[in-house]
Amino acid sequence: MTRLDQPVSESLSSRSGPTGQTARRLESREVPLGGIRGIVVHRSLPQRTLPMVGAWCFLDRFDDEEVGMKVLPHPHTGLQTVTWPVEGSIRHRDSVGSDVAVEPGELNIMTSGYGISHSEFSLDPAGSPLRGLQLWVALPRDVADIDPFFERHTELPVYRADGLTASVLVGRLGDVVSEATVFTPLVGADAVIDAGARVTLPLEGHYEYAVMVLSGTLEVAGESLTPGPLLYLGSERESLDVASADGCRFVLLGGVPFAEELIMWWNFVARSHEEIVSARDAWESRSIRFGSVEGHGGERIPAPPLPGVRLTPRRRQS
């Protein structure tokens, strides 16, 4: 999904790196997409104090039963979009020719590289529930300008423990590895833990991690976590104990701290102010850089005006 109503820049840097284990609760903020009648999402990344978790640089949770998703063609550069519906179906169309229904339990991952455009519209009747996550993964410098492509994975590998199952969307959890293409070491997993279960999850000590609950209550790192906030766990953990009295569904995100300084403005991830300006100009001039998305009669989302200041990277705060 695009950041339709949030043109303010977010400058990302993990260069300072995490400082070991922590348990820091970060509240989401509500953001309207598509104007006054658009869907409202809950944005957990980026945060002013935490721009990224590994290469994960963007996390929206959508939970809607009225408006549905109606996002016209819009551009992306320098990132991968990871769409994970929990309830409801979304039609994805893009400028590399993809036209698919994004269904719960299936992973759709779009790599923008140098430039791609896409649209997203609800497939279910008006008033049907639409719930899920939209995430972005920042591309490292050496692949930031690759040709765009799209992947759909209808069967995902599952990590299993006594009382817990976890679909591994991307990366690795324990010995379970997703086939989805990624360019940095990371993990994204959707886990369900049974009521009354207590499970130890294997982690990578050189990763940083965060957890978000989708339903139920999770006991993790000394916190009782319910749907809404993102719990940042830091790094230097070889394992993570999780438990739930009532049963819980939660998402685990993690990865090697991203070493590059980035600027994120609107739908673009780049390394400099000039790259952002170039991408915006290309979209506004209808350059072939972003191609076209069939089925919209030329309609698309215009880029917001650039701020009157030079965009610079911002480092995470401890």
N, C-alpha and C positions, 0 to 999 in steps of 0.2 A: 504494500500500500504506500501511497505517496504521503508526504507531509503537507497536505493541501493548505492548511491554515496556519502553518508554523514556519514562515520563511526565515525566522531568526537563525543565524548560523550557530552550529555547535562545532567547536574545534576540539579535536580528540587527540589525546596522547597518553600512552601508558609507559612512557620512557622512565618515569620515576619508579614504576613497578610496585607491586604489592609488598607489604611489609610483614609477611607471615600470617598466621592464623588470626581470624577475627570473626565477629558475628555482628554485622552492621545492617540494620533494617533501613531500607530506602523506600519511601512511599512513592506511588505512581502519581501522575497528574493527568487530568482529563483533557483530551485534545479533540476538537471537532474536525472531522474530515468531510469535505464536500459542501461546506457552507452551513447555513443555519439549519437546513433540513437534513444534513449529512449524519452519518454514523459517528458516535462518540467513542473513542478508544481510550484505554488507560496506558500511558507511556511510562515505562520503567527505565529504559535506557534511550539516550544518554542522560546522565545526571551531572549536575555541576561538580559534585565531588567524586563521581565515578563515571567517566565517559565510556569506558569499555570493560568487558570481562573477556580476557583473551582477545580474539578477533571479533567477538560479538559487539557490535557498536549500536544496535537499535533493537528495541523490544517493545512491541505494542500488544496489548491484550484487548480483544474485542468481544463484547457480550451484549447482543442486540436482539430484540424481539419485535421491533417496530419498523425501523427504517430500511435495514438491509444495506448491502454494499453496492455502490454505484460510482465506480472510480474510472473516469475516462482515461484515454491514453496519456501517459506521462513518462518522462525519461529517467534513466539511471546511468551512473558511471561509477567505476571503481569498487563495486561491491557485489555480493550475492544476496538475493532475497530468498528467505526460507519461509514458506507458507505452510502452516500447520492448523487446519481446521479441526475443532473438537466436535462441533455440531453444526450441520448445515453445509451446503455445497456452494462453490464459487467457480464461475467461469473465468479462466485465464486465457487471454489472447496477447500475443507479443509480435514484435517486428522480425523475429526469425521464423515465423510461420506457425508457432504453437497455438493450438486451440483445444484446451482440455478442461474437463471438470475436476476441480480440486475437491476431493472427498475426504471425510474423516478417516484417519488411519493411513493415509497416503501422503508421501512427501513430494512437494514440488519445489525445486530449487533452480533459480534463474541466475546465471552469471552474466553480469552486465558488461564487464571488461571495458572496452573503449566507449561503448554506448549501445543502449537498447531502450525500447519503449514497450509498455504493456498496459493492459486494462484489466479490471477486476469487477465483476458484477455477480450479485447473488443469483442463484438458480432456483431457489425455493420460493413458493408463493409469499406474498406480502404478509407479514405477521408471524412468519416462521422464525424459530430461534437461529441465530448465527453466532457461534462462539469459537474462539481459537486464538492463535498467536501469529503475528507477523514479525520476523526477525531479519536483521541484516548482518552479514559477515563482511568485514573489510578485507579487500584484496591486498596482499603485499605488493610492493613496488614492482617486482619483476614480472608480475602477471596482471597488473592493474589495467593494461591497455590491450589485453588479448581480445580475440574475436568473441562476441557474445554467444551463449548457447543456453539451452534449457534442458533440464532433466526431470523425469517423473519416475518415482519409485513406489510401486503399488504394494510391494511386500518388503517390510523392513525387518532386520534381525532383532531378536528379543533377548535381553539379558534376564536370567531367571535366578531367583534366590527363594528360600523358604518364606513365603508370605509376600513376595514382591515380584512383579514383572515390569520390565522397562523396554519400550521400543526405542531403539537407538537410531535417531534421525540422521545424525552426521557424526563422524569421528568414531571414537572408541570408548567403550565402557567395559572394563575388565578385558576379557578375551573376545568380546563381541564387537564387530567392526561393521559400520555402515558402508555400502558401496557408493554413496553419494560423493561426488567430487568436491573436495575442499583443498585449500592451498596452505593452510597452517595447521599445526596440531591442535585439535579441539574436540569437544564433545557436546552434543545436545541430545537429551534423552527425556522421554515422557514416561513417568513411572507411576504405577498403582501399587499401594501397599495395603494389605488387608487390615481390618480392624483387629487390634490387639497384637499385631506383629511388631517385631523389632529386628532390623536388618542392618548389616554393615556393608556399605557399598565400597568397592575398591576405587581409589583415586590415584592420580599422578601427582607426586610431590612437587613437580615443577610447574604445574598448572595453577591458575587461580579459578575459583568456583563461585557460583551463585545458585540459589534455589528460589523458585516461585511456586506457591501452592495454587492449584486450579479449583480444587474442591476438598472439603474436609479439613482436618487439623493435623499438622505434622510437628512432631517433637524433633528438633535438629539443633545441634550446637548450643544447647542450653536455652533455646527459644521455642515458644509455642507459636507456630506460624499458621495463619489462616489466609484465605484468598485475598489478594491485594498487593501487599508489599513484596519487594525483592530483597532477599536476605543474602548479602555479600559475605562470603566465607574466607576471602583471602587465599593464601597459598600455603605450601609446606604441610599439606595433609596427605597422608598415605591412605586414609580411609575415612568414611563418614558414617556415623551411627544415626539411623532414622527410625522413628517409631510413630504409631498412630493408634489412638484409642478407638476412633470411630471409622477408620479407613480414610484414605487420602489419595488424591491424584496430584502429582507435582512434576515440575520440570527442573532438570539439572542442566546447567550450562557451565562450561569451563573451557580453558585453553591456555596455551603458553602466552604470557603477557606480550602484547603487541609492541614491538620495539620502535615503530616508526611514528612520527608526528603526522597527524592527519587533520584536514579541515572537512567538516560535513556541513553543507548548506543545501537546503531544500532536499532534493533527491540525489545529490552528488557527493561522492567521497573523493577527495583529491589531496595533493601535497602542497598546493600553493593557491594564492588568491587568483593568479592568472589562469590556472586550470579551471577554476570555478567559472570565471568570466567567459572563458572560451566555450565551456559546455553550455552555459546559459544562452550565449549568442547563437550557438549552433541549433539549439532547440527552438528559439524564437524565430530564426530564419528558415525553419523547416529544412535544415540541412539533411543530407543523406546519412549523416553520422548516426542518427537514431532510427532510421528506417520509418516504416509506417505500420499501423495496426489495422487490419482489415475489419470492416463491419461497423465503423463509426462515422462514415460519411465525412471524414475530415475533422470531426470534433475532437478536441483534446484540451488538456489543462495548460493554460499559459503559465510561464514562469513568473514568480513574484519579482518585484524590483529588488536589486541588490541594496544592501545597507550602505550608508554614506561613509563607511569606514573600511579600511583594509582588513580582510579576514586573516587572522593569525591563529596558530595552534594554541590550545589551552591544555595545561597539564592537570592531571588528577590531583585532588587534594586529599591529604591524609586525614 
